[in-house]
Amino acid sequence: MGNKKSDYILAKFDVGGIQDYIFATNRLRENAGASYQVTRIMEEFLLESFQEAADEENMEVLLDWKLADRLRLLQDKRMMAEVIYIGGGNAVALFRNLEFFCKVGEKLGIKTAVKCQGVYVAAAYIETDLSDFAADRRRLDREMNEKKNHMIRQPVYSPFPVVEQEDGSHQPITAQIHYETESENVTRVQFQKRNAYKDIVHYKRLFPVLNNGVSYGYPEEMDQLSREYGEDSMVAVVHIDGNGMGDRMNGLLGEYMGYLEGVPIIRRESQKIAGLFENTYHEILQELWDCQVLIGGNGTEEENGIFPLRPILMDGDDFTFICRAELAVPIAAGFMKKLLQIQDSEEKKITACGGIAFVHSHFPFRVAYSIAEKSCGQAKNAWYEEKRQKESAMAVCFLDFQVIKDSEVGFSLKNTNYQKRPYSLGIDENRTRDNSLEALYDVLVKMEEDWPSGRLHKMYRAFLEGGHAMEFLKKEFVSRGYKIDNLVSGRWEDSPLYDALELQGMCRLDLVKNFLNIQ
C-alpha cells in the first residue's frame, strides 16, 4: 500500500465466534444475554471507541449514520471518521487517516476483551482515493476474508486461580450470581451474559410494541418450551437469512460509483432491509398474540402472557429463534410469506430462506444451530438454482428442515431419495408447484384427518427399511381399507409423504393455514 497523504481509510469491523458464544449452553437466559452482548459490540462499544478517540484529539466523528443523508467527512476538516453503516454483525466506516483507525480499533479490542469475553473482533482496512465505492467494497471484503482466515483465536482470559470449573466449557468459576433465595457459581463469561440479560428489554428489535400496548414476554428456562413442564420435549432452532444481499447491494451501486453517490445508497438499503425484517417479525408476533399462541398451564399464572418462542438474534437480514417444535414450520413459513406481502408494491422483492433443526430440548444448541444453518444453506441452494434457471427476480422463498432423533447428529444420508425438501412458498402461482409447502400441508392434513397414528408410524418404519417394505405395506393397507395413494397425488415415491411422516405431531396445521392464507 502507498503512503499518500491524500489516501483515506475504508475499514470494516466484524464480530467472530458468534455461534459458539451465543449457543454455548441450553440456558435461554444466557443465549439471549449473549445475543444482546454481540449487538452491543457494534452498536455500543464501537461507537464509544469512536467518540473517546475523537475526544482525545478534540476532533469530531459522525456516528448516527441512519440520519446522515450524505457523506460529510470530505467537507468537514474537523471530522476524523464517519460510520457508513452497521448491521449483520459488522460495521463499515471511513477514516481520515490510518492513525485514527488504529486508535479506534485498539479501544474496541480492549472493550470487547473486558466486557464481552468469548467473542473476538476482526478488523480490516484498505487505502482509497474515494473514486470507486463499489470496487473498494469488494476489495475490503477480500481483505477481511484474508484477515479472518489467518486469525489465531485467543482463549478466554481469566487470571484467577482455578478452584472449580464449569462442566460445559471447563472455564474457571470466578463469579457468583445472587437470587432471592439462592446463589449460583458461574464463569466470567456466564456472569457477563446473565448481566446483559437484565437489560435485554432495551433490545427493541426483539420486543416490538403490540396493539394496545399489551404486556408479553418470552421463556427464560427451557422447561417453559416443553409440552409438559420438566419433560424432554422436541423443540426447534430456526434460522432465517435474506437471499442474495451482496448481489443486491452490488447491483444498486453498479460497476462504477463514487463515494458521494454510493454511501447514501448503501445506508438507505441497509436501513430498508433491517426495517423490513423487524416489521415482519412485529406482524408475526401480533398474529401469534391474536391467535393466543401463548404458554398456558405449564407453570405460574404469569406465563399466560409468554410466547412459546425465544427470539435469539435479529440483525439486518439474519433472524434466529428457538420455539416449541410444532410452531417452527408455521412461524418460519409465515415470516417469509409476510416478508413478501409487505413488499407487495415492490418490483424486486427481498426474499429469504429458512432452515429448521428439530431436536430434543437437551440436545446441544450449538450443534442444533449449525444444523439449522446448514438446512438454510440447502434452501438457499434451491433458491439460487431456480434463479439461475429463470434469470430474473423471483418472489419465492424456500424452507428446509432436519429432524434429529435419538443420537443422530448432522445430516443423515439415509432416505434422502424420499426427501422432497426444501419446499417453496411465495406469491407467484406457488400453489401449482410440486415442491410447494402447500403440497406438504395437504398430506399432513389428510394424515391427521383420516389415518390412525399407529398406521402412520408403521409407514414411517417401512420407509426406513426401503421401497420394498413400502410396497409390501401398501398391499397390506389396501386389504384393510387404507390406500396410501389417497394420501398423495401421484406416486408415493415422488410425493412429500416421507417429509410429512417426519413432521408428524410437530406442525400446527391451523397456524400454517392461517399464515399462508390457505382456503
C-alpha positions in Angstrom: 0.0 0.0 0.0 1.0 3.6 -0.6 1.5 6.3 2.0 0.0 9.2 0.1 -1.4 11.8 2.5 -4.5 12.1 0.2 -5.5 8.5 0.9 -8.4 7.8 3.2 -9.0 4.6 5.1 -12.1 2.4 4.4 -12.4 -0.1 7.3 -14.6 -3.0 8.3 -15.1 -4.4 11.8 -16.6 -7.9 12.1 -17.6 -9.9 15.2 -16.4 -13.5 15.1 -17.2 -16.6 17.2 -20.8 -15.6 17.5 -22.3 -19.1 17.1 -20.2 -20.8 19.8 -20.7 -17.8 22.1 -24.4 -17.5 21.9 -25.2 -21.2 21.9 -22.6 -22.3 24.4 -25.3 -23.7 26.7 -29.0 -24.6 26.6 -29.9 -21.9 29.1 -32.2 -19.4 27.4 -31.2 -16.5 29.7 -27.6 -17.0 28.6 -28.5 -17.5 24.9 -30.5 -14.2 24.9 -28.0 -12.3 27.0 -25.1 -13.4 24.7 -27.0 -12.2 21.7 -27.5 -8.8 23.3 -23.8 -8.7 24.1 -22.9 -9.3 20.5 -25.2 -6.5 19.4 -23.6 -4.2 22.0 -20.2 -4.7 20.4 -21.1 -2.9 17.2 -23.9 -0.6 18.4 -22.4 0.5 21.7 -18.7 -0.4 22.2 -17.7 0.6 18.7 -19.4 4.0 18.9 -17.9 4.6 22.3 -14.5 3.9 20.9 -15.0 6.4 18.1 -16.2 9.1 20.5 -13.4 8.5 23.0 -10.7 8.6 20.3 -12.2 11.9 18.9 -12.4 13.5 22.3 -8.8 12.8 23.0 -7.8 14.8 19.8 -10.6 17.4 20.3 -12.0 16.4 16.9 -15.4 15.1 15.7 -16.8 11.9 14.3 -20.2 11.1 12.7 -21.8 8.2 14.5 -25.6 8.5 13.7 -25.3 7.1 10.2 -29.0 6.5 9.9 -29.8 10.2 9.9 -26.9 11.1 7.6 -28.2 11.8 4.1 -24.7 12.4 2.6 -21.0 11.8 3.2 -19.7 14.6 5.5 -16.1 13.6 6.0 -14.9 15.2 2.8 -16.4 18.7 3.6 -15.7 18.9 7.4 -12.0 19.0 8.2 -12.6 18.6 11.9 -14.2 15.2 11.3 -11.8 12.3 11.7 -14.2 9.4 10.8 -17.7 8.6 9.7 -19.7 5.4 10.2 -21.1 4.3 6.9 -23.4 1.6 8.2 -23.7 -1.0 11.0 -25.6 -4.3 10.5 -25.3 -8.1 10.2 -22.6 -8.3 12.9 -20.3 -5.9 11.2 -19.7 -2.2 10.6 -18.0 -0.2 7.8 -16.5 3.3 8.4 -14.4 5.8 6.6 -11.4 7.3 8.4 -9.3 10.4 7.6 -6.1 8.6 8.3 -4.6 5.2 9.5 -3.6 6.5 12.9 -7.1 7.3 13.9 -8.3 3.9 12.6 -5.7 2.2 14.8 -6.7 4.1 17.8 -10.4 3.2 17.4 -9.5 -0.4 16.8 -7.4 -0.6 19.9 -10.1 0.8 22.1 -12.7 -1.5 20.6 -10.5 -4.5 21.1 -10.0 -3.7 24.8 -13.7 -3.1 25.4 -14.6 -6.4 23.8 -11.9 -8.4 25.7 -13.0 -6.9 29.0 -16.8 -6.6 28.7 -17.6 -9.4 26.3 -15.2 -12.4 26.8 -15.8 -15.3 24.5 -16.0 -13.5 21.1 -13.5 -11.6 19.1 -13.4 -8.7 16.7 -11.7 -8.8 13.3 -10.7 -5.5 11.6 -9.6 -4.9 8.0 -8.8 -1.8 6.0 -7.8 -0.5 2.6 -6.5 2.8 1.4 -8.7 4.6 -1.0 -8.9 7.8 -3.1 -12.7 7.7 -2.9 -13.1 7.3 -6.7 -14.9 3.9 -6.8 -17.0 2.9 -3.8 -18.3 -0.4 -5.4 -14.8 -1.6 -6.2 -13.5 -0.6 -2.8 -16.3 -2.6 -1.0 -15.2 -5.7 -3.0 -11.5 -5.1 -2.1 -12.4 -4.6 1.6 -14.4 -7.8 1.7 -11.5 -9.7 0.2 -9.1 -8.2 2.8 -11.5 -9.1 5.7 -11.8 -12.7 4.5 -8.0 -12.9 4.3 -7.7 -11.5 7.9 -10.2 -13.9 9.3 -8.7 -16.9 7.6 -5.3 -16.2 9.3 -6.5 -15.1 12.7 -5.5 -17.2 15.7 -8.3 -17.2 18.2 -7.1 -16.4 21.7 -8.5 -18.4 24.7 -10.7 -16.6 27.2 -8.5 -14.6 29.6 -9.2 -15.4 33.2 -6.3 -14.5 35.6 -7.7 -16.3 38.6 -6.7 -19.5 40.4 -8.8 -22.4 39.2 -10.8 -23.8 42.2 -13.8 -25.1 40.3 -14.6 -25.5 36.6 -17.9 -25.2 34.7 -18.9 -28.5 33.2 -19.6 -27.5 29.7 -16.8 -25.0 28.9 -14.3 -26.1 31.5 -13.7 -22.4 32.3 -12.9 -21.5 35.9 -15.7 -20.4 38.2 -14.8 -16.8 39.1 -18.1 -15.1 39.9 -21.4 -15.6 41.8 -24.9 -14.6 41.0 -27.3 -14.0 43.8 -31.1 -14.7 43.6 -33.8 -14.1 46.1 -33.3 -17.4 47.9 -30.1 -18.9 46.5 -26.9 -18.1 44.6 -25.1 -19.7 41.7 -21.4 -20.0 40.9 -20.6 -19.1 37.3 -17.7 -18.3 35.0 -16.9 -14.7 34.0 -18.4 -15.3 30.5 -21.7 -16.6 32.1 -21.7 -13.7 34.5 -21.5 -11.2 31.7 -24.2 -12.9 29.7 -26.6 -13.0 32.7 -26.0 -9.3 33.5 -26.7 -8.5 29.8 -29.9 -10.4 30.0 -31.2 -8.0 32.7 -31.0 -5.2 30.1 -32.4 -7.2 27.1 -35.7 -5.3 27.2 -33.7 -2.4 25.6 -33.2 -4.7 22.6 -36.2 -3.2 20.9 -36.0 -5.3 17.7 -37.0 -8.3 19.7 -39.6 -6.5 21.8 -41.9 -4.7 19.3 -44.9 -2.9 20.8 -48.1 -4.9 20.1 -51.6 -3.5 19.7 -53.0 -1.7 22.8 -49.5 -1.9 24.3 -50.2 -5.4 25.7 -47.6 -6.8 28.1 -45.8 -10.0 27.0 -42.6 -11.9 27.5 -40.5 -14.8 26.3 -39.4 -18.1 28.1 -36.5 -17.8 30.4 -36.0 -21.5 31.0 -36.0 -24.5 28.6 -38.7 -26.2 30.7 -41.2 -23.5 29.6 -40.8 -24.6 26.0 -41.7 -28.2 26.9 -45.2 -29.5 26.3 -45.2 -30.8 29.8 -43.3 -28.9 32.4 -39.9 -30.6 33.1 -40.0 -33.2 30.4 -37.6 -33.6 27.5 -39.7 -32.4 24.6 -38.9 -31.7 21.0 -38.0 -28.0 20.3 -36.8 -26.3 17.2 -33.9 -23.9 16.3 -34.9 -21.8 13.3 -32.5 -19.7 11.2 -33.8 -17.3 8.5 -31.5 -15.4 6.2 -32.0 -13.0 3.3 -31.2 -14.1 -0.2 -28.6 -12.5 -2.5 -28.0 -9.4 -0.4 -24.4 -8.9 -1.6 -25.6 -9.1 -5.2 -28.4 -6.8 -4.5 -26.1 -4.2 -3.0 -23.6 -4.5 -5.9 -26.5 -4.1 -8.4 -27.6 -0.9 -6.7 -24.1 0.5 -6.8 -23.4 -0.6 -10.4 -19.9 -1.3 -11.8 -18.6 2.2 -11.0 -19.8 4.7 -8.4 -18.1 7.3 -6.3 -18.5 7.6 -2.5 -20.7 10.7 -2.6 -23.3 8.8 -4.6 -22.7 5.3 -3.3 -22.6 5.8 0.5 -26.2 7.2 0.7 -27.5 4.3 -1.3 -25.9 1.7 0.9 -27.2 3.5 4.0 -30.8 3.6 2.7 -30.7 0.0 1.6 -29.2 -1.2 4.9 -32.0 0.5 6.9 -34.6 -0.8 4.5 -33.5 -4.4 4.9 -33.3 -4.2 8.7 -36.6 -2.4 8.9 -38.3 -4.9 6.7 -37.2 -7.9 8.8 -38.1 -6.1 12.0 -41.6 -5.1 10.8 -42.2 -8.7 9.5 -41.4 -10.1 13.0 -43.6 -7.5 14.5 -46.6 -8.6 12.4 -45.9 -12.3 13.0 -45.8 -11.7 16.8 -49.0 -9.7 16.6 -50.7 -12.6 14.8 -49.5 -15.1 17.4 -50.9 -12.9 20.1 -54.3 -12.5 18.2 -54.4 -16.3 17.9 -53.4 -16.6 21.6 -50.5 -18.8 20.9 -49.1 -18.5 24.4 -47.8 -20.6 27.2 -50.6 -21.8 29.5 -50.9 -24.4 32.1 -47.2 -25.2 32.4 -46.5 -23.1 35.4 -47.5 -19.9 37.1 -50.3 -17.6 36.0 -47.8 -15.0 34.7 -46.8 -17.5 32.0 -50.2 -16.9 30.3 -48.6 -13.8 28.6 -45.5 -15.6 27.5 -44.9 -16.7 23.9 -43.7 -20.3 23.4 -40.7 -19.0 21.4 -37.5 -17.2 22.2 -36.0 -14.8 19.6 -32.2 -15.0 19.8 -30.9 -12.8 17.1 -32.4 -10.2 14.8 -29.7 -8.3 12.9 -30.2 -7.0 9.4 -31.5 -9.9 7.3 -30.5 -12.5 9.9 -33.1 -13.9 12.2 -32.7 -16.8 14.6 -35.2 -18.1 17.2 -36.0 -21.1 19.4 -39.6 -22.4 19.8 -41.7 -25.4 20.5 -41.4 -27.9 17.7 -45.0 -27.6 16.4 -44.6 -23.8 15.9 -41.4 -23.9 13.8 -42.9 -24.5 10.4 -45.9 -22.2 10.8 -43.7 -19.3 12.2 -40.9 -19.7 9.7 -43.3 -20.0 6.7 -45.5 -17.2 8.0 -42.4 -15.0 8.4 -41.3 -15.5 4.8 -44.8 -15.1 3.4 -45.3 -11.9 5.4 -42.0 -10.7 4.2 -43.2 -10.9 0.6 -46.6 -9.5 1.4 -45.2 -6.3 3.0 -43.4 -5.6 -0.3 -46.4 -6.1 -2.4 -45.8 -2.9 -4.4 -42.1 -3.6 -4.9 -41.0 -4.9 -8.3 -37.8 -6.6 -7.0 -38.7 -8.1 -3.7 -36.3 -9.0 -0.9 -36.7 -12.8 -0.2 -35.3 -15.1 2.4 -34.7 -18.8 3.1 -35.2 -20.7 6.3 -33.7 -23.8 8.0 -35.1 -25.7 11.0 -33.4 -28.2 13.3 -35.9 -30.3 15.3 -34.1 -31.6 18.4 -34.8 -32.7 21.9 -34.7 -29.8 24.4 -31.5 -31.1 26.0 -29.7 -31.5 22.6 -26.6 -29.2 22.4 -27.9 -25.9 21.0 -24.5 -25.1 19.4 -24.9 -28.3 17.2 -28.6 -27.6 16.6 -27.9 -24.1 15.3 -25.3 -25.5 13.0 -27.8 -27.9 11.6 -30.4 -25.2 11.1 -27.8 -23.1 9.4 -27.0 -26.0 7.0 -30.6 -26.5 6.3 -31.0 -22.8 5.5 -28.0 -23.3 3.1 -29.8 -26.2 1.4 -32.8 -23.9 0.9 -30.6 -21.2 -0.5 -29.1 -23.7 -2.9 -32.6 -24.3 -4.3 -33.3 -20.6 -4.5 -30.1 -19.9 -6.4 -30.7 -22.8 -8.7 -34.1 -21.5 -9.6 -32.7 -18.0 -10.0 -30.1 -19.4 -12.4 -32.8 -21.1 -14.5 -35.2 -18.2 -14.6 -32.6 -15.5 -14.8 -35.0 -13.0 -13.3 -36.2 -11.6 -10.0 -38.2 -14.2 -8.0 -40.8 -13.6 -5.3 -40.3 -17.0 -3.8 -38.7 -18.3 -0.6 -37.6 -21.8 0.4 -37.8 -23.7 3.7 -35.8 -26.8 4.7 -35.7 -28.8 7.9 -33.9 -31.7 9.6 -35.4 -33.9 12.3 -32.8 -35.2 14.7 -33.9 -38.2 16.7 -32.1 -40.3 19.3 -28.3 -39.9 18.8 -28.3 -38.6 15.2 -26.1 -35.6 14.6 -25.9 -33.6 11.4 -27.3 -34.5 8.1 -28.2 -38.2 7.5 -27.8 -39.6 4.0 -30.3 -42.2 4.8 -33.6 -42.0 2.9 -32.6 -38.7 1.1 -34.2 -40.1 -2.0 -37.5 -39.8 -0.3 -37.0 -36.3 0.9 -38.6 -33.6 -1.3 -37.5 -30.7 0.8 -36.7 -27.8 0.6 -40.2 -26.5 0.0 -41.1 -23.3 -1.8 -43.6 -20.6 -0.8 -44.3 -17.3 -2.4 -46.9 -15.2 -4.2 -46.3 -16.1 -7.8 -48.6 -19.0 -8.6 -46.7 -21.0 -6.0 -49.5 -23.3 -5.2 -49.0 -25.1 -8.5 -45.5 -26.2 -7.7 -44.8 -29.9 -6.9 -42.4 -28.8 -4.1 -44.6 -26.1 -2.6 -45.1 -26.0 1.1 -48.9 -26.3 0.5 -48.3 -29.8 -1.1 -46.7 -30.9 2.2 -49.6 -29.2 4.1 -52.1 -31.2 2.1 -50.5 -34.5 3.0 -50.3 -33.5 6.7 -54.0 -32.6 6.7 -55.0 -36.0 5.2 -52.8 -37.8 7.7 -54.3 -36.0 10.6 -57.9 -36.4 9.5 -58.0 -39.9 8.1 -55.2 -42.0 9.4 -54.6 -43.6 12.8 -51.2 -42.7 14.3 -50.3 -46.4 14.6 -50.5 -46.9 10.8 -48.5 -43.8 10.2 -45.7 -45.0 12.5 -45.8 -48.3 10.7 -45.5 -46.5 7.3 -42.5 -44.5 8.6 -40.7 -47.6 9.7 -41.3 -49.1 6.3 -39.7 -46.0 4.7 -36.7 -46.6 6.8 -36.4 -50.2 5.6 -36.7 -49.2 1.9 -39.0 -49.2 -1.1 -39.7 -52.9 -1.0 -41.1 -52.6 2.5 -43.4 -49.8 1.5 -44.7 -51.7 -1.5 -45.5 -54.7 0.8 -47.2 -52.4 3.4 -49.2 -50.7 0.6 -50.8 -54.0 -0.3 -51.4 -54.8 3.4 -53.1 -51.5 3.9 -55.4 -51.9 0.9 -56.7 -55.2 2.3 -57.7 -53.2 5.4 -59.3 -50.4 3.7 -56.5 -47.8 3.7 -54.9 -46.6 0.4 -51.6 -44.8 0.5 -52.4 -43.4 -2.9 -55.2 -41.4 -1.3 -52.7 -39.6 0.8 -50.7 -38.2 -2.1 -51.2 -37.1 -5.7 -49.3 -39.5 -8.0 -46.6 -42.0 -6.9 -45.8 -42.0 -3.2 -42.1 -42.1 -4.1 -42.4 -38.6 -5.7 -44.6 -37.1 -3.0 -43.9 -35.3 0.3 -45.1 -38.3 2.2 -41.7 -39.1 3.9 -41.2 -35.5 5.0 -44.8 -35.4 6.3 -44.2 -38.5 8.3 -41.1 -37.0 9.8 -43.1 -33.9 10.8 -46.0 -35.9 12.3 -47.1 -34.2 15.5 -44.7 -31.4 15.1 -46.7 -28.9 13.0 -49.7 -26.8 14.0 -51.7 -27.1 10.8 -54.2 -24.4 11.9 -51.4 -21.9 12.1 -50.0 -22.9 8.7 -53.4 -22.4 7.2 -53.8 -19.0 8.8 -50.3 -17.7 8.0 -50.3 -18.9 4.4 -53.9 -17.9 3.7 -54.9 -21.4 2.6 -58.5 -21.7 1.7 
